[in-house]
């Protein structure tokens, strides 16, 4: 037990101590730039996929409205004896 802090160091798991030491380790600038570039590429790729999905959703919505109007037209013709 650490008497000055009043906290038992026995309760801290080994992986937590290792994680703290890793977080404090300095990272070279080129690795940060590389990580930022990779992240930026992933964001752009995801944004592109989202754009495609939004366009697809618009097409599906338009076709659903079209199908609804067609169904209503067919039913109206069927009940008026035109079919």
C-alpha positions in Angstrom: 0.0 0.0 0.0 1.3 3.4 -0.9 1.1 5.2 2.4 1.5 8.7 1.0 -1.4 8.5 -1.5 -3.5 6.1 0.6 -4.1 3.9 -2.4 -3.3 0.2 -2.6 -1.2 -0.5 -5.7 -2.1 -4.2 -5.3 -5.6 -3.6 -6.7 -4.3 -2.2 -10.0 -4.2 -4.9 -12.8 -0.9 -5.3 -14.6 -2.5 -4.5 -18.0 -3.7 -1.1 -16.6 -0.1 -0.2 -15.6 1.1 -1.3 -19.0 -1.6 0.7 -20.8 -0.5 3.8 -18.9 3.1 3.4 -19.8 2.2 2.9 -23.5 0.0 6.1 -23.5 2.9 8.1 -22.1 5.3 6.8 -24.7 6.2 9.5 -27.3 5.1 8.9 -30.8 7.3 10.0 -33.7 5.8 12.7 -35.9 5.8 10.6 -39.1 3.7 8.0 -37.4 1.2 10.6 -36.3 1.1 12.0 -39.9 0.7 8.5 -41.2 -2.1 7.7 -38.8 -3.9 11.0 -39.7 -3.6 10.2 -43.4 -5.0 6.7 -42.9 -7.8 8.1 -40.8 -8.6 10.8 -43.4 -8.7 8.2 -46.2 -11.1 6.0 -44.1 -13.3 9.1 -43.4 -13.4 10.0 -47.1 -14.1 6.4 -48.1 -16.9 6.2 -45.5 -18.4 9.5 -46.7 -18.4 8.2 -50.3 -20.2 5.1 -49.3 -22.7 7.1 -47.3 -23.3 9.3 -50.3 -24.0 6.2 -52.5 -26.4 4.8 -49.8 -28.2 8.2 -49.6 -28.7 8.2 -53.4 -29.9 4.5 -53.3 -32.4 5.4 -50.5 -33.7 8.2 -52.7 -34.1 5.9 -55.7 -35.9 3.3 -53.5 -38.2 5.9 -52.1 -39.1 7.2 -55.5 -39.8 3.7 -56.8 -41.9 2.9 -53.7 -44.1 5.9 -54.4 -44.3 4.9 -58.1 -45.4 1.4 -57.1 -48.0 2.8 -54.7 -49.5 5.0 -57.4 -49.5 2.1 -59.9 -51.2 -0.2 -57.4 -53.8 2.4 -56.7 -54.4 2.9 -60.4 -54.8 -0.8 -61.1 -57.2 -1.2 -58.2 -59.3 1.8 -59.4 -59.5 0.3 -62.9 -60.4 -3.1 -61.5 -63.2 -1.8 -59.3 -64.6 0.4 -62.1 -64.7 -2.5 -64.5 -62.0 -1.2 -66.9 -59.9 -4.3 -66.5 
